[in-house]
Structures are given as C-alpha cells and as structure tokens.
Amino acid sequence: MTQPSYPSPLDPAELGFEKIVYEKVPPRATITMNRPEVLNAFDFQLLRELARACEDASYDDEIRVVVLTGAGRAFCVGADLRNWANEYLGKPNEYWKWFGAFKDAHDRLREIGKPTLARINGICVGGGNELQMACDLAVMVDEAFIRHVGPEHGSVPAGGATQWLTIFVGDRRAREIVLMCEELPARKAEEWGLVNWAVPAAELDAKVDAVVENLARKLPQTTRYAKQHLNFWKDFAWHETINHARDWLALSMATEEPQAAVRRFVEKERP
C-alpha cells in the first residue's frame, strides 16, 4: 500500500489495495469492501486500506462525494472473528493494536470533509452497522437487515453502536438493538431513522446515483463546514468513550467469557 509524501491524491491503481476496491469517477469516489467470501468481515489490512482510501479521497478536490459499499451479498458483517481467534484472542496487547486500526478507519471516514453515503447492498451486522453510521447518509436494499450480536459473541459494540445508536434512534430502541440481538429489517431501520432510504434491489443504484448527484451540486467548502457542525454529538460521544473502550475490550478479550464465545462461533462456522 502506497503511503503519501505530500497531501495530494493518487490514481487508485497506484495505491496497491488488495482487500478493498477503490474507484474514482469524479465527482464520486467509491470504496468497496472486497472480501465477499467472508461477507466483507474486516481484518487489520482491510481497515488500513479503508483508512488510506478515505485519506486519498480527502485530498482529491475533484471528488465531491464518497460512497462506501460491499462486494457480493453483504455490506459488512463486522470484525472477522476467525481472524480474531487466530491472532488476537487472549492477547490484550495485540487486540489493542488491532483496535487502533479500527479507530483510525472510523476517524478517516468520519473526518473526510466530504459527504459520505453508505450503499448498503446486503446484510449489515455489528461493525458493519457502525461503519454505515459513520457515514452521513445511507441507502439500503429493502431485503437486507441490520443486526448487532456483540452480547452473544463476547464483544461490546463500542466502536460506534453504543455511542451513536441513541442519537440515531433514541434510547429504548438503541437498547433493543444492542441487547436483544435481533434482526432489524431495512424498512424498520428506515422508519427508525437508522438509514435514510430502503429501496428494492433493482432501484438501489439509481437511488445512490440520485443522492450523489444532489450532494455533488453543493458548495464543497460550505458543505465541509456544515458537516463538521453536524458531527458534533457523534464526535463528542466518540471521543469521550473510544479510547476507554479500546483498553477495556483489549483486557476483556483475555477473559474466559469472550474467548469461549468466539471459539463457539468459529467452530459453528467452520466448514
């Protein structure tokens, strides 16, 4: 992955990405999480590439809107638990390092200085929902669902969900999503304000195009400042909690409860 020597954009082909697809067709840049074999579950490398793509898009004055989506039948199902089991489970220091990449990707996406649109093309679970909440707007295919499963799999969803769900949907609904671990259909997610639009699959790209066209007409400097102000409550909740969550989760991963839960999941999912 190519690192910058100056804050200027590069051609996507020069960036050497392997786990995302990054495309720029001004005024739009599209970042596609590209691990369809694991429903776009993110590992350390994908998170690093996502952060670098967001950085590049922020440097490119020809890009007015950034779209985040997933390859295949899922948007993103959060962290790759098999990778966790092999690399981070029971290793607090290593998990802490991994979480730093997760935090950096979130910060780069949220602070990109341009409107961001989540194109939720399929199921959206755990950290995937946290990534779409980091975007400004979201279009979701109406046959998909959102779900959090942390309390079942040994991980508190403190990478955005516990911070932002109350802002998006209110306290009671946030508790229902996090504690019940049930599927939230796209239409209900739209009704609750967790996404902006739920549309049939055949209309997904047309809706994304219309939203991008609308956003691209706006004045970039004024839009950047408006977005900064709109981010106030999300930023406040994030910065007041995320480093504490990083340390607590790292220590928690050394205890028996999450280790047993992750092992059960991995064994259940093993072919």
PECOR-V123551 format. One record per run of one state. SS is the DSSP state (helix for helix, strand for strand, loop for the rest). FROM is the first residue (numbers start at 1). LEN is the number of residues. If there is no record, write none. Layout:
ss:SS from:FROM len:LEN
ss:SS from:FROM len:LEN
//
This chain:
ss:loop from:1 len:11
ss:helix from:12 len:3
ss:loop from:15 len:5
ss:strand from:20 len:6
ss:loop from:26 len:2
ss:strand from:28 len:6
ss:loop from:34 len:2
ss:helix from:36 len:3
ss:loop from:39 len:3
ss:strand from:42 len:1
ss:loop from:43 len:1
ss:helix from:44 len:16
ss:loop from:60 len:5
ss:strand from:65 len:6
ss:loop from:71 len:3
ss:strand from:74 len:3
ss:loop from:77 len:2
ss:strand from:79 len:1
ss:loop from:80 len:1
ss:helix from:81 len:7
ss:loop from:88 len:4
ss:helix from:92 len:19
ss:loop from:111 len:4
ss:strand from:115 len:6
ss:loop from:121 len:2
ss:strand from:123 len:3
ss:loop from:126 len:1
ss:helix from:127 len:8
ss:loop from:135 len:2
ss:strand from:137 len:5
ss:loop from:142 len:3
ss:strand from:145 len:3
ss:loop from:148 len:2
ss:helix from:150 len:4
ss:loop from:154 len:7
ss:helix from:161 len:9
ss:loop from:170 len:1
ss:helix from:171 len:10
ss:loop from:181 len:3
ss:strand from:184 len:2
ss:helix from:186 len:7
ss:loop from:193 len:4
ss:strand from:197 len:3
ss:loop from:200 len:1
ss:helix from:201 len:16
ss:loop from:217 len:3
ss:helix from:220 len:11
ss:loop from:231 len:1
ss:helix from:232 len:21
ss:loop from:253 len:3
ss:helix from:256 len:14
ss:loop from:270 len:2
//
